[in-house]
Every structure is written in structure tokens, then in C-alpha cells.
Amino acid sequence: MIVRMWMTPKVISVAPNTPIGQAAALMAEHGIRRLPVVEPAAHGHGRLVGILSQGDVLHAAPAVVNPFSGSGPGALPADVLVAHVMHSPVVTTHPDAPIEQVAELMRTLKIGSLPVVEHDHVVGVVTESDIFRAFASLFAVAGELTRITFEVALGEEVFGLVSDIAKRHGLQIHGLMSSMIEGRPVFVLWVAGTGIERLQQELWSGGHVVLSVLRV
């Protein structure tokens, strides 16, 4: 899965010369925490020059003012512009970036969203919610299946293993996904059929610890 499959294509942005009060009002109205800052262009899309977060606005506001309340934006200094408090340069991603790489980048940087840039133009934004939706879709199943989670050895060829077992017992494989848990390779197998118990027995007898068996 790639970013363009899950990103939000409609981007709310501000110009660098926007007063922070207007930016705060925009954040409050749309319930967003980060605004891309785009330099307007005479023709076509503008260029991304910064990012404005709720924290940036809070730091620029007087201590007694909540900039995101009903009257807060009007209490912010009119001469403080977005360009004065925004962060630049901006960490971005590309529409064709793998979603798991973006998830790891956001986790490492402890940020909730990233602008998606293509040919120097902002074409979308990917948020924590988009990442959650993407990963939740990996576990979505249709029909009555059994999900088996089991350990394997490092470097072991697992697809051939489960394919051979499934074929012997007349089972249908609907999905296979790998993960690492505390340095151990773990696979999740979605399968349908009546030979589930025999599949489990073969996994155990082959030295594979079965961690979980769920009917979903």
C-alpha cells in the first residue's frame, strides 16, 4: 500500500503572510492541528515553504489567551504572521511512498501528519487516522476464516510451508502477513476449510510455536 491510496487529497493551507489569528481560527473551524504553509503562485499551485502547528500558535499567543476558543483568534497580535512562527524546512512524503515507511517516520518524529508533495506541490496530507485506516484494512476479512499466528525461524521460507500444508488438507489461504515481535519473526495466516486442526498440528510438529488461533 502506498500513501496516495490513503491520504486526504483536499488540503487546507495558509500563506506565509497570514496573521496567526486567522490561522488559529482555521485550525479551530476544521479541527486540524497542523497547517501547510504555501507561498501563493500566479499560476497553478504554490510552493510549500513551512508548516504551522497548534504548538507554534500557542507559543505566539499571550499566556492568558486560548487561541482556539471562540474569541481567541481575535485576541492574537495582528502583526504576528504565520511566517514568523512556522517551522521550515518541512518533513514531507511522496504519494508513492510505502505507507509503512511513513508510519515509522511519523512515529519516530512524534508528529500526527505529513504533507504529501509531488513535483514541489502539496497534493495531499496523510494523518494518523489515515495510517490507522490503512493498517486496519490489512486485517479486514470477508467470510468466516480462521486466523493463525505462529513463530518461524529467521530466514525460513514460510509461503511454501503453509502452501504445502494447506494443499494437503484441502484448505484455502486468504492471506499471509509477517511481523517482528521482540526480534522474533511471526506470521499471521488467514485460512478457510475443515482441516484447521491438522494444519496446527503440522506447524507444531515442525517446530513452529502457534501463538493464537482465532475464528473471525
Order of alpha helices (4+ residues) and beta strands (2+ residues): alpha-beta-beta-alpha-alpha-alpha-beta-beta-alpha-beta-alpha-beta-beta-alpha-beta
